[in-house]
Amino acid sequence: MTAHARDGLERLLSAPTLSANETAQLLGLARSTVYAGIKAGEIPAVRVRRSVRVPSSWVRRVLQVDDSPEDPVSDN
């Protein structure tokens, strides 16, 4: 795994939102396709001034990424 891919995965798990470019990279899409999906209502997004942000929780669901702990500690 490249450092760039690792950074993208870390952002996916830690940041509340992702840029359209980050979303495109994680989903393996062109940035224009992400913007078209946002415009069509297929991809949820929040616009703050000129910035468009996609909830990372949505991207995790699409990619079926489980962000829960691998081995929860039991009290036994």
N, CA, C and O atoms as CSV, one atom per row, in Angstrom:
chain,resi,resn,atom,element,x,y,z
A,1,MET,N,N,0.848,-1.175,0.000
A,1,MET,CA,C,0.000,0.000,0.000
A,1,MET,C,C,0.891,1.234,0.000
A,1,MET,O,O,1.857,1.315,0.759
A,2,THR,N,N,0.562,2.187,-0.852
A,2,THR,CA,C,1.366,3.402,-0.931
A,2,THR,C,C,1.049,4.333,0.237
A,2,THR,O,O,0.012,4.200,0.887
A,3,ALA,N,N,1.942,5.261,0.488
A,3,ALA,CA,C,1.724,6.237,1.558
A,3,ALA,C,C,0.494,7.080,1.268
A,3,ALA,O,O,-0.244,7.444,2.184
A,4,HIS,N,N,0.272,7.391,-0.007
A,4,HIS,CA,C,-0.893,8.200,-0.390
A,4,HIS,C,C,-2.191,7.454,-0.083
A,4,HIS,O,O,-3.138,8.045,0.436
A,5,ALA,N,N,-2.236,6.165,-0.401
A,5,ALA,CA,C,-3.425,5.358,-0.122
A,5,ALA,C,C,-3.640,5.228,1.380
A,5,ALA,O,O,-4.772,5.288,1.860
A,6,ARG,N,N,-2.554,5.053,2.114
A,6,ARG,CA,C,-2.642,4.934,3.569
A,6,ARG,C,C,-3.196,6.227,4.169
A,6,ARG,O,O,-4.023,6.181,5.079
A,7,ASP,N,N,-2.748,7.374,3.670
A,7,ASP,CA,C,-3.251,8.661,4.154
A,7,ASP,C,C,-4.749,8.791,3.891
A,7,ASP,O,O,-5.494,9.295,4.731
A,8,GLY,N,N,-5.183,8.333,2.714
A,8,GLY,CA,C,-6.598,8.385,2.378
A,8,GLY,C,C,-7.432,7.535,3.309
A,8,GLY,O,O,-8.514,7.946,3.728
A,9,LEU,N,N,-6.940,6.353,3.639
A,9,LEU,CA,C,-7.659,5.475,4.562
A,9,LEU,C,C,-7.692,6.053,5.971
A,9,LEU,O,O,-8.702,5.941,6.666
A,10,GLU,N,N,-6.601,6.665,6.391
A,10,GLU,CA,C,-6.573,7.288,7.720
A,10,GLU,C,C,-7.591,8.420,7.789
A,10,GLU,O,O,-8.302,8.556,8.784
A,11,ARG,N,N,-7.665,9.239,6.731
A,11,ARG,CA,C,-8.655,10.325,6.694
A,11,ARG,C,C,-10.066,9.758,6.695
A,11,ARG,O,O,-10.954,10.303,7.351
A,12,LEU,N,N,-10.276,8.677,5.973
A,12,LEU,CA,C,-11.598,8.058,5.912
A,12,LEU,C,C,-12.062,7.650,7.301
A,12,LEU,O,O,-13.237,7.801,7.634
A,13,LEU,N,N,-11.147,7.134,8.114
A,13,LEU,CA,C,-11.508,6.657,9.444
A,13,LEU,C,C,-11.527,7.745,10.503
A,13,LEU,O,O,-12.136,7.561,11.556
A,14,SER,N,N,-10.871,8.880,10.250
A,14,SER,CA,C,-10.768,9.892,11.302
A,14,SER,C,C,-11.508,11.198,11.023
A,14,SER,O,O,-11.954,11.855,11.964
A,15,ALA,N,N,-11.647,11.586,9.778
A,15,ALA,CA,C,-12.264,12.869,9.460
A,15,ALA,C,C,-13.778,12.728,9.312
A,15,ALA,O,O,-14.254,11.717,8.796
A,16,PRO,N,N,-14.532,13.719,9.752
A,16,PRO,CA,C,-15.992,13.639,9.612
A,16,PRO,C,C,-16.461,13.794,8.163
A,16,PRO,O,O,-17.490,13.243,7.774
A,17,THR,N,N,-15.700,14.545,7.372
A,17,THR,CA,C,-16.054,14.732,5.963
A,17,THR,C,C,-14.807,14.616,5.094
A,17,THR,O,O,-13.678,14.737,5.571
A,18,LEU,N,N,-15.046,14.377,3.799
A,18,LEU,CA,C,-13.962,14.266,2.829
A,18,LEU,C,C,-14.245,15.209,1.673
A,18,LEU,O,O,-15.401,15.516,1.381
A,19,SER,N,N,-13.194,15.665,1.020
A,19,SER,CA,C,-13.377,16.488,-0.166
A,19,SER,C,C,-13.881,15.612,-1.314
A,19,SER,O,O,-13.820,14.384,-1.243
A,20,ALA,N,N,-14.371,16.247,-2.355
A,20,ALA,CA,C,-14.816,15.499,-3.535
A,20,ALA,C,C,-13.636,14.741,-4.144
A,20,ALA,O,O,-13.796,13.619,-4.623
A,21,ASN,N,N,-12.462,15.351,-4.123
A,21,ASN,CA,C,-11.272,14.700,-4.671
A,21,ASN,C,C,-10.893,13.462,-3.851
A,21,ASN,O,O,-10.598,12.411,-4.419
A,22,GLU,N,N,-10.900,13.579,-2.531
A,22,GLU,CA,C,-10.596,12.434,-1.664
A,22,GLU,C,C,-11.629,11.329,-1.865
A,22,GLU,O,O,-11.284,10.149,-1.917
A,23,THR,N,N,-12.889,11.718,-1.975
A,23,THR,CA,C,-13.959,10.752,-2.195
A,23,THR,C,C,-13.741,10.014,-3.512
A,23,THR,O,O,-13.876,8.792,-3.579
A,24,ALA,N,N,-13.407,10.761,-4.548
A,24,ALA,CA,C,-13.163,10.157,-5.859
A,24,ALA,C,C,-12.018,9.152,-5.792
A,24,ALA,O,O,-12.125,8.053,-6.335
A,25,GLN,N,N,-10.932,9.519,-5.134
A,25,GLN,CA,C,-9.781,8.623,-5.034
A,25,GLN,C,C,-10.140,7.340,-4.292
A,25,GLN,O,O,-9.759,6.249,-4.715
A,26,LEU,N,N,-10.868,7.466,-3.193
A,26,LEU,CA,C,-11.228,6.292,-2.404
A,26,LEU,C,C,-12.201,5.378,-3.138
A,26,LEU,O,O,-12.145,4.157,-2.987
A,27,LEU,N,N,-13.094,5.969,-3.935
A,27,LEU,CA,C,-14.091,5.171,-4.646
A,27,LEU,C,C,-13.608,4.718,-6.019
A,27,LEU,O,O,-14.279,3.934,-6.689
A,28,GLY,N,N,-12.448,5.209,-6.435
A,28,GLY,CA,C,-11.922,4.844,-7.745
A,28,GLY,C,C,-12.695,5.483,-8.883
A,28,GLY,O,O,-12.866,4.881,-9.944
A,29,LEU,N,N,-13.163,6.703,-8.662
A,29,LEU,CA,C,-13.939,7.441,-9.655
A,29,LEU,C,C,-13.218,8.704,-10.064
A,29,LEU,O,O,-12.294,9.149,-9.384
A,30,ALA,N,N,-13.637,9.278,-11.169
A,30,ALA,CA,C,-13.140,10.592,-11.556
A,30,ALA,C,C,-13.810,11.637,-10.669
A,30,ALA,O,O,-14.940,11.445,-10.220
A,31,ARG,N,N,-13.120,12.728,-10.424
A,31,ARG,CA,C,-13.683,13.792,-9.602
A,31,ARG,C,C,-14.977,14.327,-10.208
A,31,ARG,O,O,-15.920,14.644,-9.482
A,32,SER,N,N,-15.023,14.429,-11.533
A,32,SER,CA,C,-16.235,14.927,-12.198
A,32,SER,C,C,-17.417,13.981,-11.978
A,32,SER,O,O,-18.561,14.428,-11.902
A,33,THR,N,N,-17.149,12.692,-11.876
A,33,THR,CA,C,-18.214,11.721,-11.610
A,33,THR,C,C,-18.774,11.914,-10.206
A,33,THR,O,O,-19.981,11.794,-9.996
A,34,VAL,N,N,-17.904,12.212,-9.247
A,34,VAL,CA,C,-18.360,12.482,-7.878
A,34,VAL,C,C,-19.230,13.733,-7.865
A,34,VAL,O,O,-20.296,13.736,-7.249
A,35,TYR,N,N,-18.790,14.796,-8.536
A,35,TYR,CA,C,-19.592,16.017,-8.586
A,35,TYR,C,C,-20.933,15.771,-9.271
A,35,TYR,O,O,-21.947,16.325,-8.848
A,36,ALA,N,N,-20.956,14.951,-10.320
A,36,ALA,CA,C,-22.214,14.623,-11.002
A,36,ALA,C,C,-23.133,13.844,-10.062
A,36,ALA,O,O,-24.340,14.081,-10.042
A,37,GLY,N,N,-22.570,12.912,-9.283
A,37,GLY,CA,C,-23.350,12.156,-8.314
A,37,GLY,C,C,-23.925,13.046,-7.225
A,37,GLY,O,O,-25.053,12.842,-6.777
A,38,ILE,N,N,-23.155,14.022,-6.807
A,38,ILE,CA,C,-23.630,14.973,-5.806
A,38,ILE,C,C,-24.784,15.788,-6.381
A,38,ILE,O,O,-25.816,15.956,-5.730
A,39,LYS,N,N,-24.608,16.290,-7.593
A,39,LYS,CA,C,-25.637,17.101,-8.241
A,39,LYS,C,C,-26.923,16.305,-8.450
A,39,LYS,O,O,-28.018,16.850,-8.316
A,40,ALA,N,N,-26.796,15.015,-8.778
A,40,ALA,CA,C,-27.960,14.164,-9.009
A,40,ALA,C,C,-28.605,13.673,-7.710
A,40,ALA,O,O,-29.669,13.055,-7.740
A,41,GLY,N,N,-27.964,13.945,-6.576
A,41,GLY,CA,C,-28.495,13.501,-5.294
A,41,GLY,C,C,-28.130,12.070,-4.945
A,41,GLY,O,O,-28.662,11.516,-3.983
A,42,GLU,N,N,-27.239,11.464,-5.702
A,42,GLU,CA,C,-26.819,10.087,-5.437
A,42,GLU,C,C,-25.737,10.000,-4.370
A,42,GLU,O,O,-25.579,8.968,-3.719
A,43,ILE,N,N,-25.001,11.076,-4.197
A,43,ILE,CA,C,-23.949,11.163,-3.182
A,43,ILE,C,C,-24.304,12.312,-2.257
A,43,ILE,O,O,-24.449,13.445,-2.717
A,44,PRO,N,N,-24.448,12.052,-0.959
A,44,PRO,CA,C,-24.774,13.135,-0.033
A,44,PRO,C,C,-23.586,14.074,0.125
A,44,PRO,O,O,-22.433,13.641,0.126
A,45,ALA,N,N,-23.872,15.337,0.255
A,45,ALA,CA,C,-22.787,16.311,0.404
A,45,ALA,C,C,-23.285,17.543,1.137
A,45,ALA,O,O,-24.478,17.845,1.165
A,46,VAL,N,N,-22.335,18.237,1.724
A,46,VAL,CA,C,-22.590,19.502,2.403
A,46,VAL,C,C,-21.756,20.555,1.702
A,46,VAL,O,O,-20.561,20.362,1.476
A,47,ARG,N,N,-22.383,21.666,1.358
A,47,ARG,CA,C,-21.650,22.760,0.730
A,47,ARG,C,C,-21.431,23.851,1.775
A,47,ARG,O,O,-22.374,24.319,2.413
A,48,VAL,N,N,-20.180,24.240,1.934
A,48,VAL,CA,C,-19.805,25.337,2.820
A,48,VAL,C,C,-19.053,26.342,1.961
A,48,VAL,O,O,-17.901,26.119,1.588
A,49,ARG,N,N,-19.707,27.433,1.656
A,49,ARG,CA,C,-19.190,28.424,0.712
A,49,ARG,C,C,-18.863,27.734,-0.605
A,49,ARG,O,O,-19.773,27.252,-1.279
A,50,ARG,N,N,-17.605,27.674,-0.988
A,50,ARG,CA,C,-17.230,27.033,-2.250
A,50,ARG,C,C,-16.735,25.605,-2.074
A,50,ARG,O,O,-16.374,24.943,-3.047
A,51,SER,N,N,-16.718,25.138,-0.846
A,51,SER,CA,C,-16.219,23.796,-0.561
A,51,SER,C,C,-17.375,22.796,-0.511
A,51,SER,O,O,-18.417,23.060,0.088
A,52,VAL,N,N,-17.170,21.656,-1.144
A,52,VAL,CA,C,-18.152,20.574,-1.115
A,52,VAL,C,C,-17.537,19.427,-0.324
A,52,VAL,O,O,-16.440,18.962,-0.637
A,53,ARG,N,N,-18.242,18.979,0.692
A,53,ARG,CA,C,-17.727,17.918,1.558
A,53,ARG,C,C,-18.703,16.746,1.579
A,53,ARG,O,O,-19.918,16.938,1.614
A,54,VAL,N,N,-18.160,15.538,1.557
A,54,VAL,CA,C,-18.949,14.304,1.581
A,54,VAL,C,C,-18.748,13.651,2.939
A,54,VAL,O,O,-17.610,13.505,3.388
A,55,PRO,N,N,-19.836,13.252,3.607
A,55,PRO,CA,C,-19.672,12.588,4.909
A,55,PRO,C,C,-18.844,11.310,4.772
A,55,PRO,O,O,-19.137,10.455,3.936
A,56,SER,N,N,-17.812,11.192,5.602
A,56,SER,CA,C,-16.962,10.001,5.532
A,56,SER,C,C,-17.735,8.756,5.959
A,56,SER,O,O,-17.399,7.649,5.537
A,57,SER,N,N,-18.767,8.921,6.792
A,57,SER,CA,C,-19.584,7.769,7.189
A,57,SER,C,C,-20.280,7.157,5.975
A,57,SER,O,O,-20.432,5.937,5.902
A,58,TRP,N,N,-20.706,7.991,5.017
A,58,TRP,CA,C,-21.337,7.489,3.797
A,58,TRP,C,C,-20.318,6.701,2.966
A,58,TRP,O,O,-20.630,5.623,2.459
A,59,VAL,N,N,-19.110,7.236,2.830
A,59,VAL,CA,C,-18.072,6.557,2.041
A,59,VAL,C,C,-17.723,5.224,2.703
A,59,VAL,O,O,-17.538,4.223,2.012
A,60,ARG,N,N,-17.631,5.203,4.036
A,60,ARG,CA,C,-17.344,3.942,4.742
A,60,ARG,C,C,-18.437,2.907,4.472
A,60,ARG,O,O,-18.136,1.732,4.259
A,61,ARG,N,N,-19.706,3.336,4.481
A,61,ARG,CA,C,-20.804,2.407,4.195
A,61,ARG,C,C,-20.707,1.865,2.775
A,61,ARG,O,O,-20.878,0.666,2.556
A,62,VAL,N,N,-20.433,2.737,1.808
A,62,VAL,CA,C,-20.335,2.310,0.414
A,62,VAL,C,C,-19.200,1.302,0.243
A,62,VAL,O,O,-19.351,0.306,-0.464
A,63,LEU,N,N,-18.073,1.562,0.886
A,63,LEU,CA,C,-16.912,0.671,0.777
A,63,LEU,C,C,-16.989,-0.515,1.737
A,63,LEU,O,O,-16.132,-1.399,1.713
A,64,GLN,N,N,-18.020,-0.525,2.580
A,64,GLN,CA,C,-18.201,-1.562,3.588
A,64,GLN,C,C,-16.978,-1.676,4.492
A,64,GLN,O,O,-16.476,-2.768,4.759
A,65,VAL,N,N,-16.516,-0.520,4.953
A,65,VAL,CA,C,-15.384,-0.458,5.872
A,65,VAL,C,C,-15.925,-0.470,7.292
A,65,VAL,O,O,-16.735,0.381,7.658
A,66,ASP,N,N,-15.488,-1.415,8.078
A,66,ASP,CA,C,-15.898,-1.516,9.471
A,66,ASP,C,C,-14.907,-0.729,10.312
A,66,ASP,O,O,-13.724,-1.063,10.370
A,67,ASP,N,N,-15.404,0.328,10.967
A,67,ASP,CA,C,-14.504,1.152,11.767
A,67,ASP,C,C,-14.589,0.819,13.256
A,67,ASP,O,O,-14.117,1.586,14.095
A,68,SER,N,N,-15.192,-0.326,13.583
A,68,SER,CA,C,-15.228,-0.743,14.975
A,68,SER,C,C,-13.919,-1.440,15.339
A,68,SER,O,O,-13.196,-1.888,14.449
A,69,PRO,N,N,-13.602,-1.540,16.632
A,69,PRO,CA,C,-12.356,-2.190,17.047
A,69,PRO,C,C,-12.312,-3.650,16.586
A,69,PRO,O,O,-13.331,-4.342,16.573
A,70,GLU,N,N,-11.133,-4.096,16.216
A,70,GLU,CA,C,-10.944,-5.477,15.752
A,70,GLU,C,C,-11.275,-6.489,16.827
A,70,GLU,O,O,-12.019,-7.438,16.580
A,71,ASP,N,N,-10.725,-6.296,18.031
A,71,ASP,CA,C,-10.891,-7.263,19.102
A,71,ASP,C,C,-11.299,-6.526,20.373
A,71,ASP,O,O,-10.432,-6.099,21.136
A,72,PRO,N,N,-12.605,-6.367,20.619
A,72,PRO,CA,C,-13.023,-5.648,21.809
A,72,PRO,C,C,-12.543,-6.357,23.065
A,72,PRO,O,O,-12.507,-7.587,23.114
A,73,VAL,N,N,-12.184,-5.603,24.057
A,73,VAL,CA,C,-11.698,-6.148,25.329
A,73,VAL,C,C,-12.901,-6.622,26.125
A,73,VAL,O,O,-13.868,-5.883,26.311
A,74,SER,N,N,-12.833,-7.850,26.588
A,74,SER,CA,C,-13.935,-8.387,27.393
A,74,SER,C,C,-13.568,-8.321,28.867
A,74,SER,O,O,-12.393,-8.253,29.226
A,75,ASP,N,N,-14.581,-8.343,29.706
A,75,ASP,CA,C,-14.367,-8.270,31.152
A,75,ASP,C,C,-14.258,-9.650,31.792
A,75,ASP,O,O,-14.301,-9.758,33.017
A,76,ASN,N,N,-14.121,-10.700,31.002
A,76,ASN,CA,C,-14.064,-12.059,31.568
A,76,ASN,C,C,-12.745,-12.381,32.127
A,76,ASN,O,O,-12.542,-13.483,32.636
